[in-house]
Amino acid sequence: MSAALDGLRPEPGVHCETTMLGTMLRHAGAELSEAMLLGLGEGIDAQYFPPLPGVPAPPMLTGRTGPGLIAERACAALGLGLTSLREADDAAAQARAVEALRAGRVVGVTVDIFHLDYFASRNHFSAHCVALHALDDTTAYVVDTAQQGGAVELPRESLARARASAVGFMPSPRQHWHLEAGPGALRVGAADLVPLLWPAVQGAAARFLDPGRGADRGIAALRRAAEELPGWGRPPRDAQTYPEVARFWRYAGTGGTNFRGLYAAFLGEARDLTGDPDLPAAVSAFEAVVASWTELVDHLAAHTGAPDRVTHLEEAAARLHAVADQEEAVLGRLLELARDRVRVR
């Protein structure tokens, strides 16, 4: 069962799902930036995941919504059909992927990074996304983030294991997506985007600030992480816990700084497209959030060399509380603006 797409143009980004979606849309004819896809997909958020049972790892704090939601919301906003499939066994998953490829569609697949041969990490994380664009008898050809090499290849057996895994955070075994639009069929211009921007801002900000989502989502997740952060390195975890958390926040696709940077870029695009006089201040405020995250990450990365590690962690917690204050303020202001603009429109 072999299939390949002609004329695919990979442009790997910083996050796996927006890289996947961008690859799918570009092959179908729609050129949208990664930041625009994150914004239209209402992707900015925070999620707190306690450690998995029996795993000596710290909690995970992400800066995004759940897997697949960015793609689903962005396509819904754009009025595009997105087929979502989850098969019970690998033979069925493989057959559906080949069927979509032969119809000219890029196939988005969720995978466990542990089984990806080209991935440096040896940890299980099953909510990673890749864009599958070709298969032959031995090899799968995918587009991943720039950090992971962009257009890469791996053995078909490795892709099958990665696709079927239910280990790690947020697993969705044998999940894949493809657009209903065929190659080159889409055209999306600035005039199409402008009316979508404020509703997308409103949706993301309202969700992030909603107190009814519990202690592990949105602004409450940042507050919980700040309260509990000083205890993340207790045994059986080791001294490298905090530098590892810092690396995750700095580099990983689900880390806070990547998403905050992309969202600042989205707001910048919205400012340029709309000319709204209130957006320049919002962009500056969100860029300040990105800078605060960067300073927090730098601080955590230096934990093992700190002369007083207890004080160092207390300061880290205070910095995260301050970041939460900043995010609450800027997203609260964006929610006010969005409600006003959407009501006027």
C-alpha positions in Angstrom: 0.0 0.0 0.0 2.0 3.0 -1.3 1.0 6.6 -2.1 2.6 9.9 -2.5 1.6 13.6 -3.1 3.0 15.6 -5.9 4.2 19.2 -5.4 4.2 19.2 -1.6 5.9 22.3 -0.2 6.9 21.8 3.5 7.3 24.9 5.6 8.0 23.6 9.1 7.1 25.8 12.0 7.7 25.9 15.8 4.6 23.8 16.9 3.6 20.4 15.6 -0.2 20.9 15.1 0.1 24.3 13.4 2.9 22.9 11.2 0.6 19.9 10.4 -2.4 22.1 9.6 -0.3 24.6 7.6 1.0 21.7 5.5 -2.5 20.5 4.8 -3.8 23.9 3.9 -0.9 24.9 1.8 -1.2 21.8 -0.4 -4.9 22.6 -0.8 -4.0 26.2 -1.9 -4.4 28.3 1.2 -1.3 30.2 2.4 -1.7 31.2 6.1 1.0 31.9 8.6 1.5 29.6 11.6 0.6 32.4 13.9 -2.6 33.1 12.0 -3.5 29.4 12.3 -2.9 29.4 16.1 -5.0 32.5 16.5 -7.9 31.4 14.3 -7.8 28.1 16.1 -8.1 29.8 19.5 -5.0 27.9 20.6 -3.7 30.0 23.4 -4.5 28.5 26.8 -2.9 26.7 29.8 -3.4 23.2 30.9 -1.9 21.5 34.0 -1.4 17.8 34.1 -0.4 16.1 37.4 2.3 13.4 37.1 1.2 10.1 35.6 0.9 7.3 38.2 4.2 5.6 38.8 6.2 8.1 36.6 8.8 10.1 38.5 8.3 13.2 36.4 7.1 16.6 37.4 3.6 17.9 36.4 3.3 19.2 32.9 2.1 22.7 32.2 1.3 23.5 28.6 0.5 26.7 26.9 -2.2 25.5 24.4 -5.6 23.9 24.1 -6.1 20.1 23.7 -4.7 18.1 20.7 -6.6 18.6 17.5 -8.7 21.6 18.7 -6.6 24.2 16.9 -7.0 22.4 13.6 -10.7 21.9 14.2 -11.5 25.4 15.3 -9.4 27.1 12.6 -11.0 25.0 9.9 -14.5 25.8 11.3 -13.7 29.5 11.4 -12.5 29.4 7.7 -15.6 27.3 6.7 -13.5 24.4 5.6 -14.4 20.7 6.0 -12.0 18.7 8.1 -12.4 15.0 8.3 -11.4 13.4 11.6 -11.0 9.7 11.9 -9.9 7.3 14.7 -9.6 3.7 13.7 -9.7 0.6 16.0 -6.6 -1.2 14.5 -3.5 -0.3 12.5 -4.6 -2.0 9.3 -7.7 0.2 9.1 -5.7 3.3 10.0 -3.1 2.5 7.3 -5.8 1.9 4.7 -7.6 5.2 5.5 -4.3 7.1 5.3 -3.5 5.6 2.0 -7.0 6.3 0.7 -6.6 10.0 1.7 -3.1 10.3 0.2 -4.3 8.8 -3.1 -7.1 11.4 -3.2 -4.5 14.1 -2.9 -4.9 15.0 0.7 -2.1 15.5 3.3 -2.9 13.3 6.3 -2.4 14.7 9.8 -1.5 12.0 12.3 -1.1 12.0 16.1 1.9 10.0 17.3 4.0 9.2 20.4 7.4 10.8 20.0 9.1 7.9 21.7 8.7 5.8 18.6 9.9 8.4 16.1 13.4 7.5 15.0 14.5 11.0 14.2 13.3 12.4 17.6 16.0 13.1 20.1 13.7 12.7 23.2 13.3 9.3 24.7 10.2 10.2 26.6 6.7 9.1 25.8 4.4 11.9 24.6 1.4 10.8 22.5 -0.1 14.1 21.5 2.5 15.0 18.9 1.3 15.7 15.3 3.0 15.1 12.0 1.8 15.7 8.4 2.1 12.5 6.4 2.5 13.0 2.6 4.0 9.8 1.2 4.3 6.0 2.0 6.2 3.3 0.2 7.0 -0.3 1.0 9.4 0.6 3.8 9.3 4.3 4.6 6.9 7.0 5.7 7.5 10.6 4.7 6.3 13.3 7.1 6.6 17.0 7.9 7.5 17.8 11.5 8.5 21.0 13.2 11.7 22.9 12.2 13.3 21.7 15.5 12.8 18.1 14.5 14.1 18.5 11.0 11.1 19.6 9.0 10.6 17.1 6.1 11.9 13.8 7.5 11.4 10.1 6.9 11.1 7.1 9.2 10.4 3.4 8.8 6.7 2.5 8.3 6.9 0.2 11.3 8.0 3.1 13.5 5.1 5.3 12.3 2.7 2.4 13.0 4.0 2.1 16.6 4.0 5.8 17.2 0.4 6.1 15.8 -0.9 3.2 17.9 0.7 4.3 21.2 -1.6 5.1 24.2 1.3 5.9 26.5 2.1 9.3 28.0 0.1 12.5 28.2 -3.1 13.0 26.1 -2.9 9.9 23.9 -5.2 9.6 20.9 -4.2 6.3 19.2 -4.7 6.0 15.4 -6.2 9.5 15.1 -5.8 11.3 11.8 -7.3 14.3 9.9 -7.5 15.4 6.3 -9.1 18.3 4.6 -12.1 17.7 2.4 -10.8 20.2 -0.2 -8.5 18.7 -2.9 -5.1 20.0 -4.0 -5.1 23.6 -5.0 -8.8 24.1 -4.4 -8.7 26.8 -1.7 -8.1 30.5 -1.8 -8.0 32.5 1.4 -7.2 36.2 1.3 -7.0 39.1 3.7 -10.6 40.1 3.1 -11.7 36.6 4.2 -9.6 36.8 7.4 -10.6 40.2 8.8 -14.1 39.2 10.0 -12.8 36.1 11.7 -10.1 37.8 13.9 -12.1 39.3 16.7 -14.4 36.3 17.2 -11.3 34.1 17.5 -9.8 36.5 20.0 -13.0 36.5 22.0 -13.3 32.7 22.0 -9.7 32.2 23.2 -9.7 34.9 25.9 -13.1 33.9 27.3 -12.1 30.3 27.6 -8.7 31.2 29.2 -10.4 33.4 31.8 -13.4 31.2 32.5 -13.3 30.3 36.3 -15.7 27.4 35.7 -13.1 25.2 34.0 -11.5 24.0 37.2 -8.1 24.3 38.7 -6.2 22.7 35.8 -7.2 24.9 32.9 -6.7 28.5 31.8 -5.6 31.1 34.2 -6.3 28.8 37.2 -3.7 26.3 35.7 -1.0 29.0 35.8 -1.9 29.8 39.4 -1.8 26.2 40.5 1.5 25.7 38.8 3.0 28.7 40.5 1.7 27.4 43.9 3.1 23.9 43.4 6.3 24.6 41.5 8.7 24.7 44.5 7.7 21.0 45.2 8.2 19.6 41.7 11.8 18.6 42.4 11.2 16.5 45.5 12.4 12.8 45.5 12.2 10.5 43.6 12.9 13.4 41.1 16.4 14.8 40.8 18.2 18.1 40.6 17.7 18.2 36.8 13.9 18.6 37.2 13.8 22.3 36.9 16.3 22.7 34.0 14.2 20.0 32.2 11.0 22.0 32.9 12.8 25.1 31.6 13.8 23.3 28.4 10.3 22.1 27.9 8.8 25.5 28.3 11.5 27.1 26.0 11.6 24.5 23.2 8.8 22.0 23.2 5.8 22.5 21.0 3.4 22.5 23.9 5.6 24.8 26.0 4.4 28.2 27.2 6.9 30.5 25.4 6.4 29.1 21.9 2.6 29.7 22.2 2.9 33.1 23.7 5.3 34.1 20.9 3.0 32.8 18.2 0.0 34.5 19.8 1.9 37.8 19.9 2.6 37.4 16.2 -1.0 36.6 15.5 -2.1 39.8 17.3 0.5 41.7 15.2 -1.1 40.3 12.0 -4.5 41.2 13.3 -3.3 44.8 13.9 -1.9 45.1 10.4 -5.0 43.6 8.8 -7.6 45.6 10.7 -5.8 48.9 11.5 -7.6 48.7 14.9 -6.3 51.6 17.0 -6.4 49.5 20.2 -4.4 46.6 18.9 -0.9 48.1 19.0 -1.1 48.4 22.8 -2.4 44.8 23.1 0.5 43.6 20.9 3.0 45.4 23.1 1.4 43.9 26.2 1.5 40.4 24.9 5.2 40.9 23.8 5.9 41.8 27.4 4.3 38.5 28.5 6.6 36.7 26.1 9.6 38.5 27.7 8.5 37.6 31.2 8.2 33.9 30.2 11.7 34.0 28.7 13.1 35.5 32.0 11.3 32.8 34.0 12.7 30.0 31.8 16.2 31.5 32.1 15.7 31.6 35.9 14.6 28.0 36.1 17.4 26.8 33.8 19.9 28.2 36.3 18.4 26.3 39.3 21.2 23.7 39.8 23.8 26.4 40.1 21.9 28.7 42.5 23.6 29.3 45.8 20.3 29.0 47.7 18.0 26.7 45.7 15.0 27.1 48.1 15.0 30.9 47.7 15.6 30.4 44.0 12.4 28.3 43.6 10.4 30.8 45.7 11.5 33.5 43.3 10.5 31.3 40.3 7.1 30.8 41.8 6.7 34.5 42.3 7.7 35.1 38.7 5.1 32.6 37.5 2.5 34.3 39.6 3.5 37.6 38.0 3.3 36.1 34.5 -0.3 34.9 35.4 -1.1 38.4 36.5 0.1 39.8 33.1 -1.8 37.2 31.1 -5.0 37.8 33.0 -4.7 41.5 32.4 -3.9 41.4 28.7 -6.4 38.7 27.9 -9.0 40.5 30.0 -8.4 43.6 27.9 -8.6 41.7 24.7 -11.9 40.1 25.8 -13.3 43.6 26.4 -12.2 44.8 23.0 -13.4 41.6 21.2 -16.8 41.8 22.7 -17.1 45.4 21.7 -15.9 44.7 18.1 -18.0 41.6 17.6 -21.1 43.4 18.9 -20.6 46.4 16.6 -20.0 44.1 13.6 
